[in-house]
Protein backbone atom coordinates (compact mmCIF):
# COMPACT_ATOMS: atom_id res chain seq x y z
CA UNK A 1 0.00 0.00 0.00
CA UNK A 2 2.78 2.43 0.89
CA UNK A 3 4.54 1.77 -2.41
CA UNK A 4 1.37 2.62 -4.33
CA UNK A 5 0.95 5.88 -2.42
CA UNK A 6 4.60 6.77 -2.90
CA UNK A 7 4.41 6.06 -6.63
CA UNK A 8 1.22 8.09 -6.92
CA UNK A 9 2.83 10.98 -5.03
CA UNK A 10 5.90 10.88 -7.30
CA UNK A 11 3.81 10.78 -10.48
CA UNK A 12 1.82 13.85 -9.47
CA UNK A 13 4.48 15.87 -7.64
CA UNK A 14 7.59 15.57 -9.82
CA UNK A 15 5.98 17.13 -12.94
CA UNK A 16 4.57 19.93 -10.79
CA UNK A 17 7.98 20.70 -9.29
CA UNK A 18 9.60 20.59 -12.73
CA UNK A 19 6.98 23.02 -14.05
CA UNK A 20 7.61 25.45 -11.18
CA UNK A 21 11.37 25.29 -11.65
CA UNK A 22 11.00 25.85 -15.39
CA UNK A 23 8.67 28.81 -14.77
CA UNK A 24 11.22 30.47 -12.47
CA UNK A 25 14.07 29.94 -14.96
CA UNK A 26 12.00 31.13 -17.95
CA UNK A 27 10.85 34.25 -16.11
CA UNK A 28 14.45 34.97 -15.18
CA UNK A 29 15.54 34.69 -18.82
CA UNK A 30 12.70 36.96 -19.96
CA UNK A 31 13.47 39.55 -17.28
CA UNK A 32 16.94 39.87 -18.82
CA UNK A 33 15.27 41.43 -21.87
CA UNK A 34 13.72 44.29 -19.87
CA UNK A 35 15.53 47.57 -20.56
CA UNK A 36 16.93 46.39 -23.87
CA UNK A 37 15.92 47.45 -27.37
CA UNK A 38 13.22 45.31 -29.03
CA UNK A 39 15.74 44.31 -31.69
CA UNK A 40 17.61 42.29 -29.06
CA UNK A 41 14.47 40.17 -28.60
CA UNK A 42 13.90 39.94 -32.36
CA UNK A 43 17.51 38.88 -32.92
CA UNK A 44 17.07 36.10 -30.36
CA UNK A 45 13.45 35.02 -30.88
CA UNK A 46 12.94 35.69 -34.58
CA UNK A 47 10.31 37.69 -36.38
CA UNK A 48 7.31 38.39 -34.13
CA UNK A 49 3.98 36.79 -35.01
CA UNK A 50 2.32 40.14 -34.31
CA UNK A 51 2.99 43.71 -33.21
CA UNK A 52 0.18 45.93 -31.94
CA UNK A 53 0.00 49.42 -30.46
CA UNK A 54 0.01 49.59 -26.68
CA UNK A 55 -0.26 53.12 -25.32
CA UNK A 56 2.81 54.96 -26.63
CA UNK A 57 4.63 51.69 -27.31
CA UNK A 58 3.86 48.30 -28.77
CA UNK A 59 3.22 44.75 -27.70
CA UNK A 60 5.08 42.10 -29.67
CA UNK A 61 4.05 38.44 -29.65
CA UNK A 62 6.42 35.65 -30.59
CA UNK A 63 4.77 32.25 -31.05
CA UNK A 64 6.09 28.75 -31.66
CA UNK A 65 4.93 25.24 -30.70
CA UNK A 66 1.95 26.39 -28.58
CA UNK A 67 4.23 28.75 -26.65
CA UNK A 68 3.85 32.49 -26.89
CA UNK A 69 6.08 35.22 -25.56
CA UNK A 70 4.73 38.72 -25.05
CA UNK A 71 7.14 41.65 -25.04
CA UNK A 72 5.90 45.19 -24.28
CA UNK A 73 7.90 48.24 -25.33
CA UNK A 74 7.73 51.96 -24.69
CA UNK A 75 7.77 54.71 -27.33
CA UNK A 76 11.55 54.37 -27.76
CA UNK A 77 11.23 50.61 -28.40
CA UNK A 78 12.82 49.71 -25.06
CA UNK A 79 11.40 46.54 -23.52
CA UNK A 80 9.38 47.32 -20.41
CA UNK A 81 7.81 43.94 -19.68
CA UNK A 82 7.88 40.35 -20.90
CA UNK A 83 6.08 37.13 -20.08
CA UNK A 84 5.16 33.82 -21.64
CA UNK A 85 2.30 31.38 -21.95
CA UNK A 86 2.92 27.67 -22.36
CA UNK A 87 4.37 24.70 -20.59
CA UNK A 88 7.95 23.46 -20.30
CA UNK A 89 7.65 21.15 -23.31
CA UNK A 90 6.14 23.84 -25.55
CA UNK A 91 8.51 26.62 -24.45
CA UNK A 92 11.79 24.70 -24.16
CA UNK A 93 13.07 25.95 -27.54
CA UNK A 94 12.53 29.57 -26.55
CA UNK A 95 14.20 28.92 -23.20
CA UNK A 96 17.24 27.40 -24.93
CA UNK A 97 17.49 30.42 -27.23
CA UNK A 98 17.24 32.89 -24.35
CA UNK A 99 19.70 30.90 -22.24
CA UNK A 100 22.52 31.45 -24.78
C-alpha beads as a LAMMPS data file, in Angstrom:
LAMMPS data file: protein, C-alpha beads

100 atoms
99 bonds

1 atom types
1 bond types

-500.0 500.0 xlo xhi
-500.0 500.0 ylo yhi
-500.0 500.0 zlo zhi

Masses

1 110.0

Atoms # bond

1 1 1 0.000 0.000 0.000
2 1 1 2.778 2.433 0.893
3 1 1 4.544 1.773 -2.413
4 1 1 1.372 2.622 -4.334
5 1 1 0.945 5.877 -2.425
6 1 1 4.604 6.772 -2.896
7 1 1 4.410 6.056 -6.629
8 1 1 1.218 8.094 -6.920
9 1 1 2.832 10.978 -5.035
10 1 1 5.899 10.880 -7.298
11 1 1 3.815 10.784 -10.483
12 1 1 1.821 13.854 -9.474
13 1 1 4.483 15.873 -7.641
14 1 1 7.586 15.573 -9.819
15 1 1 5.981 17.135 -12.941
16 1 1 4.569 19.929 -10.787
17 1 1 7.979 20.695 -9.288
18 1 1 9.600 20.595 -12.732
19 1 1 6.978 23.016 -14.053
20 1 1 7.606 25.446 -11.178
21 1 1 11.371 25.285 -11.649
22 1 1 10.999 25.852 -15.392
23 1 1 8.673 28.809 -14.772
24 1 1 11.218 30.467 -12.470
25 1 1 14.070 29.940 -14.959
26 1 1 12.003 31.130 -17.948
27 1 1 10.846 34.250 -16.113
28 1 1 14.454 34.966 -15.178
29 1 1 15.537 34.694 -18.825
30 1 1 12.696 36.963 -19.958
31 1 1 13.470 39.552 -17.283
32 1 1 16.942 39.875 -18.817
33 1 1 15.270 41.435 -21.868
34 1 1 13.722 44.295 -19.870
35 1 1 15.526 47.568 -20.559
36 1 1 16.933 46.393 -23.873
37 1 1 15.919 47.448 -27.371
38 1 1 13.222 45.313 -29.035
39 1 1 15.741 44.309 -31.692
40 1 1 17.613 42.286 -29.058
41 1 1 14.467 40.172 -28.599
42 1 1 13.901 39.943 -32.357
43 1 1 17.512 38.877 -32.922
44 1 1 17.074 36.101 -30.356
45 1 1 13.453 35.020 -30.875
46 1 1 12.945 35.692 -34.576
47 1 1 10.307 37.685 -36.380
48 1 1 7.310 38.388 -34.132
49 1 1 3.976 36.792 -35.014
50 1 1 2.322 40.144 -34.309
51 1 1 2.990 43.712 -33.207
52 1 1 0.183 45.926 -31.942
53 1 1 0.003 49.425 -30.457
54 1 1 0.008 49.594 -26.676
55 1 1 -0.263 53.121 -25.324
56 1 1 2.809 54.960 -26.634
57 1 1 4.626 51.694 -27.307
58 1 1 3.857 48.301 -28.773
59 1 1 3.220 44.752 -27.698
60 1 1 5.076 42.099 -29.671
61 1 1 4.054 38.445 -29.646
62 1 1 6.419 35.645 -30.587
63 1 1 4.767 32.250 -31.048
64 1 1 6.089 28.753 -31.658
65 1 1 4.927 25.239 -30.704
66 1 1 1.946 26.385 -28.576
67 1 1 4.234 28.746 -26.647
68 1 1 3.847 32.489 -26.888
69 1 1 6.076 35.222 -25.557
70 1 1 4.730 38.724 -25.055
71 1 1 7.140 41.647 -25.043
72 1 1 5.904 45.186 -24.284
73 1 1 7.899 48.236 -25.333
74 1 1 7.732 51.956 -24.694
75 1 1 7.774 54.713 -27.331
76 1 1 11.547 54.371 -27.762
77 1 1 11.228 50.609 -28.402
78 1 1 12.823 49.713 -25.058
79 1 1 11.400 46.544 -23.522
80 1 1 9.380 47.322 -20.408
81 1 1 7.807 43.939 -19.679
82 1 1 7.884 40.354 -20.900
83 1 1 6.077 37.132 -20.083
84 1 1 5.157 33.818 -21.640
85 1 1 2.300 31.384 -21.949
86 1 1 2.915 27.667 -22.356
87 1 1 4.371 24.696 -20.589
88 1 1 7.946 23.456 -20.295
89 1 1 7.654 21.150 -23.305
90 1 1 6.142 23.836 -25.548
91 1 1 8.506 26.624 -24.448
92 1 1 11.787 24.703 -24.155
93 1 1 13.073 25.947 -27.541
94 1 1 12.526 29.570 -26.548
95 1 1 14.199 28.922 -23.198
96 1 1 17.237 27.395 -24.930
97 1 1 17.492 30.419 -27.230
98 1 1 17.238 32.892 -24.345
99 1 1 19.697 30.898 -22.241
100 1 1 22.521 31.455 -24.777

Bonds

1 1 1 2
2 1 2 3
3 1 3 4
4 1 4 5
5 1 5 6
6 1 6 7
7 1 7 8
8 1 8 9
9 1 9 10
10 1 10 11
11 1 11 12
12 1 12 13
13 1 13 14
14 1 14 15
15 1 15 16
16 1 16 17
17 1 17 18
18 1 18 19
19 1 19 20
20 1 20 21
21 1 21 22
22 1 22 23
23 1 23 24
24 1 24 25
25 1 25 26
26 1 26 27
27 1 27 28
28 1 28 29
29 1 29 30
30 1 30 31
31 1 31 32
32 1 32 33
33 1 33 34
34 1 34 35
35 1 35 36
36 1 36 37
37 1 37 38
38 1 38 39
39 1 39 40
40 1 40 41
41 1 41 42
42 1 42 43
43 1 43 44
44 1 44 45
45 1 45 46
46 1 46 47
47 1 47 48
48 1 48 49
49 1 49 50
50 1 50 51
51 1 51 52
52 1 52 53
53 1 53 54
54 1 54 55
55 1 55 56
56 1 56 57
57 1 57 58
58 1 58 59
59 1 59 60
60 1 60 61
61 1 61 62
62 1 62 63
63 1 63 64
64 1 64 65
65 1 65 66
66 1 66 67
67 1 67 68
68 1 68 69
69 1 69 70
70 1 70 71
71 1 71 72
72 1 72 73
73 1 73 74
74 1 74 75
75 1 75 76
76 1 76 77
77 1 77 78
78 1 78 79
79 1 79 80
80 1 80 81
81 1 81 82
82 1 82 83
83 1 83 84
84 1 84 85
85 1 85 86
86 1 86 87
87 1 87 88
88 1 88 89
89 1 89 90
90 1 90 91
91 1 91 92
92 1 92 93
93 1 93 94
94 1 94 95
95 1 95 96
96 1 96 97
97 1 97 98
98 1 98 99
99 1 99 100
